[in-house]
Amino acid sequence: MADYRAEFMVEPFIEGSLGPPVLAAIDAVTEHGFEPQVGAFGTTITGDADTVIGALSDMLKAAMDAGATRVTVQVDQDPAS
């Protein structure tokens, strides 16, 4: 089965700083064993379908509970798998 690559962007974001909603989102996916790649406009995780989907579910709840006003998610099959 192919791996999934998910990228998410949490708003509001503060240029040059990770605010509480972004940190909550990163913590949520880290708890699923991911080492997220944090970029300027999004954070990426890659893994098997069930693990990625579970992590994204927890990430959405954590980010919104921490004050996110919007979370944008994009999921693709990882071409490297």
C-alpha positions as CSV (number, residue, x, y, z in Angstrom):
1,M,0.0,0.0,0.0
2,A,1.3,3.5,-0.9
3,D,2.2,5.9,1.8
4,Y,0.3,9.2,2.1
5,R,1.9,12.6,2.3
6,A,-0.2,15.2,4.1
7,E,0.5,18.9,4.3
8,F,-1.4,21.2,6.6
9,M,-1.4,24.9,7.2
10,V,-2.9,26.3,10.4
11,E,-4.2,29.9,10.7
12,P,-3.7,32.3,12.1
13,F,0.0,32.3,11.8
14,I,2.5,34.9,12.9
15,E,5.4,35.4,10.6
16,G,8.6,34.3,12.3
17,S,6.8,32.6,15.2
18,L,4.7,29.4,15.8
19,G,1.6,30.4,17.7
20,P,-0.4,28.1,20.0
21,P,-2.6,26.6,17.3
22,V,0.3,25.7,15.1
23,L,2.2,24.2,18.1
24,A,-0.9,22.2,19.1
25,A,-1.2,20.8,15.6
26,I,2.5,19.8,15.5
27,D,2.3,18.2,18.9
28,A,-0.8,16.2,17.9
29,V,0.9,14.6,14.9
30,T,4.1,14.1,16.9
31,E,2.1,12.0,19.3
32,H,1.4,9.6,16.4
33,G,5.1,9.1,15.9
34,F,5.7,11.5,13.1
35,E,8.6,13.9,12.8
36,P,6.8,16.6,11.0
37,Q,8.7,18.8,8.5
38,V,7.8,22.3,9.4
39,G,8.0,24.8,6.5
40,A,7.3,28.4,6.0
41,F,3.7,27.9,4.9
42,G,2.9,24.3,6.0
43,T,3.8,21.2,7.9
44,T,4.3,17.8,6.2
45,I,3.9,14.2,7.4
46,T,4.3,11.0,5.5
47,G,3.2,7.5,6.5
48,D,0.7,4.7,6.0
49,A,-2.9,5.7,5.3
50,D,-4.4,4.7,8.6
51,T,-1.7,6.5,10.7
52,V,-1.8,9.7,8.6
53,I,-5.6,9.9,8.7
54,G,-5.7,9.3,12.5
55,A,-3.0,11.9,13.0
56,L,-4.8,14.4,10.9
57,S,-8.0,13.9,12.8
58,D,-6.3,14.6,16.1
59,M,-4.4,17.5,14.6
60,L,-7.6,19.2,13.4
61,K,-9.2,18.9,16.9
62,A,-6.0,20.1,18.7
63,A,-5.5,23.1,16.4
64,M,-9.1,24.3,16.5
65,D,-9.2,23.8,20.3
66,A,-6.1,26.0,20.6
67,G,-7.7,28.8,18.6
68,A,-7.1,28.1,14.9
69,T,-9.5,29.9,12.7
70,R,-8.7,27.8,9.6
71,V,-6.8,24.6,8.9
72,T,-6.1,23.7,5.3
73,V,-5.1,20.1,4.5
74,Q,-3.8,18.5,1.4
75,V,-3.3,14.7,1.1
76,D,-1.5,12.9,-1.8
77,Q,-0.1,9.4,-2.3
78,D,3.6,9.8,-1.8
79,P,5.3,9.2,-5.2
80,A,8.4,7.9,-3.4
81,S,6.6,4.9,-1.9
